Amino acid sequence: MKDFIFLFRLNKESELKPSAGQVKERMDWLGNLAKQNKLADKGNTLSPAGAKTIQADKTVADAPHSEGKEIVTGYVIVKAENVEEAVEIAKANPIFEVGGSIEVREIARFIKGNE
């Protein structure tokens, strides 16, 4: 099994405060992953308050994003055999019901020395 990070993005700051029903849907989704032993790290919600973005030229923007209106709102780490399975797991997340998106990336494991 490999580890994949899911980065959750929303288009509007108003969606950062989910309803009770949305919270329940998200918790049910996480619970289902845990039951399948596919949840490596339940992750966390990321606050846009006080966020900074540092560009390649080292300019600093007072925003949790570099371009556009999307905001990274949180993450989880899941276990999957490959990226295709990770994508299928992500597709079941309720974020899509509010117009959000999920970026799926494999977590690279670097080997030190002769390990």
Z-matrix of the N, CA and C atoms (Angstrom, degrees):
N
C 1 1.459
C 2 1.532 1 109.61
N 3 1.307 2 114.06 1 144.45
C 4 1.462 3 121.06 2 176.95
C 5 1.523 4 107.97 3 -112.73
N 6 1.332 5 115.98 4 158.86
C 7 1.456 6 121.38 5 175.92
C 8 1.523 7 109.57 6 -99.22
N 9 1.339 8 115.14 7 137.00
C 10 1.460 9 122.19 8 177.93
C 11 1.528 10 108.30 9 -127.73
N 12 1.320 11 116.15 10 137.20
C 13 1.465 12 120.04 11 175.32
C 14 1.526 13 107.76 12 -96.61
N 15 1.318 14 114.74 13 136.55
C 16 1.461 15 121.78 14 173.10
C 17 1.526 16 106.32 15 -106.15
N 18 1.317 17 117.72 16 118.00
C 19 1.459 18 122.44 17 175.20
C 20 1.521 19 107.79 18 -99.90
N 21 1.315 20 115.96 19 118.92
C 22 1.461 21 121.66 20 -177.04
C 23 1.521 22 109.66 21 -91.50
N 24 1.330 23 115.25 22 132.55
C 25 1.463 24 121.20 23 179.08
C 26 1.524 25 109.71 24 -126.96
N 27 1.325 26 113.94 25 142.78
C 28 1.469 27 120.56 26 173.34
C 29 1.514 28 108.37 27 -126.20
N 30 1.316 29 115.82 28 156.04
C 31 1.456 30 121.26 29 -177.18
C 32 1.521 31 113.95 30 -89.51
N 33 1.328 32 117.31 31 -22.67
C 34 1.458 33 120.08 32 -175.00
C 35 1.514 34 110.02 33 -129.86
N 36 1.318 35 115.64 34 139.90
C 37 1.462 36 118.93 35 178.25
C 38 1.529 37 111.82 36 -63.71
N 39 1.329 38 117.56 37 -26.34
C 40 1.466 39 120.40 38 -179.56
C 41 1.522 40 111.20 39 -62.68
N 42 1.331 41 117.03 40 -24.10
C 43 1.459 42 120.45 41 -179.62
C 44 1.524 43 112.27 42 -82.19
N 45 1.330 44 117.28 43 -2.28
C 46 1.458 45 120.26 44 -179.07
C 47 1.525 46 111.52 45 -71.20
N 48 1.320 47 117.49 46 -21.57
C 49 1.459 48 121.28 47 178.42
C 50 1.525 49 108.33 48 -108.19
N 51 1.332 50 115.96 49 91.07
C 52 1.469 51 118.95 50 -176.80
C 53 1.524 52 112.16 51 -71.35
N 54 1.321 53 114.71 52 156.62
C 55 1.461 54 120.49 53 176.18
C 56 1.527 55 108.61 54 -72.37
N 57 1.313 56 116.92 55 168.49
C 58 1.469 57 121.50 56 177.81
C 59 1.524 58 110.48 57 -59.44
N 60 1.319 59 116.58 58 -38.93
C 61 1.461 60 120.91 59 178.85
C 62 1.526 61 112.29 60 -65.06
N 63 1.341 62 115.80 61 -39.77
C 64 1.459 63 119.77 62 178.06
C 65 1.530 64 111.13 63 -67.11
N 66 1.315 65 116.94 64 -39.17
C 67 1.469 66 120.68 65 177.28
C 68 1.521 67 109.57 66 -61.53
N 69 1.329 68 117.17 67 -43.54
C 70 1.466 69 120.98 68 179.23
C 71 1.527 70 110.94 69 -61.85
N 72 1.342 71 117.19 70 -43.15
C 73 1.467 72 120.20 71 178.27
C 74 1.525 73 110.96 72 -59.81
N 75 1.323 74 116.39 73 -42.44
C 76 1.472 75 120.71 74 -179.21
C 77 1.527 76 110.90 75 -67.14
N 78 1.316 77 116.17 76 -40.79
C 79 1.469 78 119.65 77 179.15
C 80 1.535 79 110.85 78 -67.39
N 81 1.329 80 116.68 79 -37.73
C 82 1.466 81 120.42 80 176.56
C 83 1.525 82 110.56 81 -63.00
N 84 1.336 83 116.71 82 -41.19
C 85 1.460 84 121.22 83 178.78
C 86 1.535 85 110.03 84 -61.97
N 87 1.343 86 116.31 85 -46.40
C 88 1.470 87 120.41 86 177.81
C 89 1.526 88 111.43 87 -63.04
N 90 1.323 89 116.84 88 -42.24
C 91 1.457 90 121.40 89 179.19
C 92 1.517 91 111.78 90 -61.01
N 93 1.320 92 116.09 91 -39.88
C 94 1.459 93 120.53 92 177.83
C 95 1.527 94 110.88 93 -63.61
N 96 1.332 95 117.22 94 -41.41
C 97 1.462 96 120.65 95 177.11
C 98 1.530 97 110.98 96 -63.22
N 99 1.322 98 116.48 97 -41.63
C 100 1.468 99 120.71 98 179.72
C 101 1.531 100 110.72 99 -62.87
N 102 1.320 101 117.08 100 -42.55
C 103 1.470 102 121.27 101 178.88
C 104 1.527 103 111.41 102 -60.73
N 105 1.320 104 116.88 103 -32.65
C 106 1.463 105 121.81 104 -179.54
C 107 1.535 106 111.66 105 -86.84
N 108 1.330 107 117.10 106 1.71
C 109 1.465 108 123.38 107 -176.43
C 110 1.535 109 111.17 108 58.61
N 111 1.327 110 115.87 109 37.67
C 112 1.460 111 121.97 110 179.38
C 113 1.529 112 111.77 111 -108.93
N 114 1.314 113 118.07 112 -1.53
C 115 1.456 114 121.85 113 -178.58
C 116 1.521 115 109.13 114 -97.29
N 117 1.331 116 116.84 115 109.67
C 118 1.463 117 121.58 116 -179.85
C 119 1.528 118 111.00 117 -86.73
N 120 1.340 119 116.60 118 -34.94
C 121 1.464 120 121.71 119 -179.67
C 122 1.523 121 106.66 120 -154.37
N 123 1.325 122 117.07 121 123.71
C 124 1.465 123 120.02 122 -176.75
C 125 1.523 124 112.54 123 -68.91
N 126 1.329 125 116.92 124 -5.30
C 127 1.451 126 120.81 125 175.44
C 128 1.507 127 113.07 126 66.70
N 129 1.328 128 115.09 127 -153.56
C 130 1.442 129 120.78 128 -177.20
C 131 1.515 130 109.91 129 -165.20
N 132 1.317 131 115.05 130 164.33
C 133 1.455 132 121.77 131 173.19
C 134 1.520 133 107.22 132 -87.23
N 135 1.318 134 116.28 133 141.91
C 136 1.458 135 121.45 134 179.75
C 137 1.518 136 109.02 135 -109.59
N 138 1.315 137 116.60 136 129.45
C 139 1.459 138 121.37 137 -179.31
C 140 1.524 139 110.65 138 -85.15
N 141 1.325 140 117.34 139 136.67
C 142 1.461 141 119.32 140 175.46
C 143 1.537 142 112.23 141 -78.91
N 144 1.314 143 117.12 142 -13.31
C 145 1.465 144 121.19 143 -177.73
C 146 1.524 145 110.31 144 -64.57
N 147 1.303 146 115.88 145 124.28
C 148 1.456 147 121.01 146 177.52
C 149 1.513 148 114.48 147 74.88
N 150 1.330 149 117.49 148 8.26
C 151 1.464 150 120.59 149 -178.81
C 152 1.519 151 110.67 150 -69.49
N 153 1.310 152 116.01 151 148.06
C 154 1.465 153 123.00 152 178.06
C 155 1.523 154 108.34 153 -130.99
N 156 1.317 155 116.27 154 146.81
C 157 1.451 156 122.31 155 173.25
C 158 1.520 157 107.63 156 -122.58
N 159 1.325 158 116.58 157 125.31
C 160 1.460 159 121.78 158 179.87
C 161 1.523 160 108.00 159 -105.13
N 162 1.316 161 115.99 160 122.83
C 163 1.460 162 122.27 161 -178.39
C 164 1.529 163 110.90 162 -84.99
N 165 1.337 164 116.33 163 171.71
C 166 1.462 165 121.98 164 -179.56
C 167 1.526 166 112.16 165 -58.74
N 168 1.337 167 116.66 166 -32.88
C 169 1.470 168 119.68 167 178.56
C 170 1.533 169 112.16 168 -84.83
N 171 1.322 170 115.78 169 9.14
C 172 1.461 171 125.68 170 177.08
C 173 1.524 172 114.15 171 69.95
N 174 1.343 173 117.29 172 16.23
C 175 1.456 174 119.19 173 170.50
C 176 1.521 175 107.43 174 -74.69
N 177 1.316 176 115.51 175 149.10
C 178 1.460 177 121.18 176 -176.51
C 179 1.524 178 109.50 177 -115.59
N 180 1.326 179 115.56 178 129.03
C 181 1.465 180 121.29 179 177.35
C 182 1.523 181 108.38 180 -108.88
N 183 1.311 182 116.00 181 140.08
C 184 1.465 183 121.72 182 176.69
C 185 1.515 184 109.16 183 -83.43
N 186 1.319 185 116.40 184 71.22
C 187 1.452 186 120.83 185 -178.65
C 188 1.528 187 109.27 186 -162.85
N 189 1.324 188 116.57 187 152.75
C 190 1.461 189 120.42 188 178.66
C 191 1.525 190 112.89 189 -87.07
N 192 1.326 191 117.87 190 18.39
C 193 1.459 192 121.94 191 -177.95
C 194 1.511 193 108.61 192 -149.49
N 195 1.313 194 116.87 193 159.39
C 196 1.455 195 119.60 194 -178.94
C 197 1.522 196 112.73 195 -96.31
N 198 1.303 197 117.58 196 -34.04
C 199 1.462 198 121.38 197 180.00
C 200 1.525 199 109.62 198 -144.24
N 201 1.308 200 115.39 199 157.18
C 202 1.456 201 119.17 200 174.86
C 203 1.514 202 113.27 201 69.45
N 204 1.308 203 115.35 202 -162.82
C 205 1.459 204 122.17 203 -175.04
C 206 1.517 205 113.49 204 -109.28
N 207 1.329 206 117.71 205 -1.13
C 208 1.459 207 119.08 206 -178.97
C 209 1.522 208 111.15 207 -73.65
N 210 1.321 209 114.78 208 141.73
C 211 1.451 210 122.01 209 179.52
C 212 1.527 211 108.11 210 -125.05
N 213 1.332 212 116.98 211 129.55
C 214 1.454 213 120.37 212 173.54
C 215 1.519 214 106.37 213 -72.70
N 216 1.336 215 116.69 214 120.33
C 217 1.458 216 120.67 215 -173.73
C 218 1.522 217 114.17 216 -107.13
N 219 1.327 218 116.84 217 -12.44
C 220 1.454 219 118.71 218 179.85
C 221 1.510 220 111.50 219 172.55
N 222 1.328 221 114.74 220 -176.95
C 223 1.459 222 120.01 221 -179.15
C 224 1.523 223 110.40 222 -156.00
N 225 1.315 224 115.77 223 160.19
C 226 1.466 225 123.89 224 167.23
C 227 1.523 226 105.91 225 -142.67
N 228 1.322 227 115.59 226 161.33
C 229 1.458 228 120.96 227 175.15
C 230 1.518 229 107.55 228 -120.26
N 231 1.328 230 115.31 229 126.32
C 232 1.462 231 121.21 230 -178.43
C 233 1.521 232 110.43 231 -118.32
N 234 1.336 233 114.03 232 160.85
C 235 1.460 234 121.33 233 175.81
C 236 1.522 235 108.13 234 -104.19
N 237 1.340 236 115.54 235 133.27
C 238 1.456 237 120.55 236 177.89
C 239 1.529 238 108.21 237 -152.55
N 240 1.316 239 115.46 238 157.82
C 241 1.462 240 120.57 239 179.17
C 242 1.527 241 112.00 240 -69.13
N 243 1.352 242 115.98 241 -35.31
C 244 1.464 243 120.63 242 -177.33
C 245 1.523 244 108.79 243 -158.61
N 246 1.334 245 115.54 244 175.69
C 247 1.464 246 119.67 245 -176.75
C 248 1.529 247 111.60 246 -64.73
N 249 1.314 248 117.88 247 -32.12
C 250 1.463 249 120.10 248 179.39
C 251 1.529 250 110.87 249 -63.13
N 252 1.337 251 116.55 250 -43.08
C 253 1.464 252 119.30 251 177.09
C 254 1.525 253 110.55 252 -65.72
N 255 1.334 254 117.41 253 -40.16
C 256 1.463 255 120.86 254 178.40
C 257 1.526 256 111.08 255 -60.73
N 258 1.313 257 116.87 256 -40.94
C 259 1.473 258 121.24 257 178.24
C 260 1.523 259 110.32 258 -62.83
N 261 1.316 260 117.78 259 -42.49
C 262 1.464 261 120.87 260 178.81
C 263 1.528 262 110.79 261 -63.33
N 264 1.321 263 116.92 262 -38.96
C 265 1.470 264 120.56 263 176.58
C 266 1.528 265 109.54 264 -62.65
N 267 1.327 266 116.53 265 -45.37
C 268 1.467 267 121.28 266 -178.91
C 269 1.522 268 112.01 267 -61.97
N 270 1.316 269 117.26 268 -36.72
C 271 1.470 270 120.94 269 -177.82
C 272 1.521 271 113.30 270 -59.98
N 273 1.330 272 117.35 271 -21.92
C 274 1.463 273 120.50 272 -179.37
C 275 1.527 274 112.59 273 -83.64
N 276 1.326 275 118.29 274 -4.41
C 277 1.457 276 121.12 275 -178.09
C 278 1.530 277 111.06 276 -72.91
N 279 1.325 278 117.82 277 140.22
C 280 1.467 279 120.74 278 -178.26
C 281 1.528 280 115.45 279 -74.33
N 282 1.332 281 119.47 280 -0.71
C 283 1.470 282 120.84 281 -179.08
C 284 1.528 283 112.03 282 -60.55
N 285 1.328 284 116.20 283 -27.52
C 286 1.463 285 119.66 284 -177.78
C 287 1.522 286 112.17 285 -67.44
N 288 1.328 287 117.03 286 -23.12
C 289 1.461 288 121.34 287 179.24
C 290 1.527 289 112.14 288 -67.91
N 291 1.343 290 117.33 289 -20.56
C 292 1.467 291 120.84 290 179.41
C 293 1.535 292 111.17 291 -111.23
N 294 1.334 293 116.04 292 17.07
C 295 1.456 294 120.04 293 176.08
C 296 1.515 295 114.70 294 82.58
N 297 1.320 296 117.98 295 13.53
C 298 1.453 297 121.06 296 179.39
C 299 1.510 298 112.31 297 -82.68
N 300 1.319 299 114.80 298 177.99
C 301 1.459 300 120.47 299 177.93
C 302 1.524 301 109.47 300 -139.83
N 303 1.324 302 115.17 301 164.30
C 304 1.459 303 121.35 302 178.68
C 305 1.523 304 108.11 303 -130.96
N 306 1.323 305 115.85 304 126.81
C 307 1.459 306 120.83 305 172.03
C 308 1.522 307 106.89 306 -95.07
N 309 1.325 308 117.37 307 129.06
C 310 1.460 309 122.99 308 -178.95
C 311 1.523 310 107.67 309 -110.28
N 312 1.346 311 115.76 310 124.86
C 313 1.459 312 120.51 311 178.45
C 314 1.515 313 110.31 312 -136.87
N 315 1.323 314 115.79 313 137.35
C 316 1.460 315 119.77 314 173.61
C 317 1.523 316 108.22 315 -72.65
N 318 1.316 317 115.75 316 139.33
C 319 1.459 318 120.73 317 176.74
C 320 1.526 319 107.43 318 -86.10
N 321 1.315 320 116.16 319 116.05
C 322 1.462 321 121.41 320 -178.15
C 323 1.525 322 109.25 321 -75.93
N 324 1.296 323 115.02 322 136.62
C 325 1.459 324 121.66 323 176.97
C 326 1.517 325 107.76 324 -108.37
N 327 1.321 326 115.93 325 114.83
C 328 1.457 327 120.40 326 179.81
C 329 1.512 328 109.38 327 -92.83
N 330 1.313 329 115.57 328 137.95
C 331 1.469 330 121.73 329 -178.86
C 332 1.527 331 108.19 330 -95.90
N 333 1.314 332 116.15 331 129.84
C 334 1.460 333 122.22 332 178.06
C 335 1.526 334 109.70 333 -91.89
N 336 1.309 335 115.92 334 136.68
C 337 1.466 336 120.45 335 174.72
C 338 1.507 337 112.51 336 55.66
N 339 1.347 338 115.74 337 -129.94
C 340 1.463 339 122.35 338 -177.36
C 341 1.515 340 113.39 339 -97.98
N 342 1.312 341 117.80 340 17.64
C 343 1.472 342 120.34 341 -178.33
C 344 1.498 343 111.38 342 -67.30
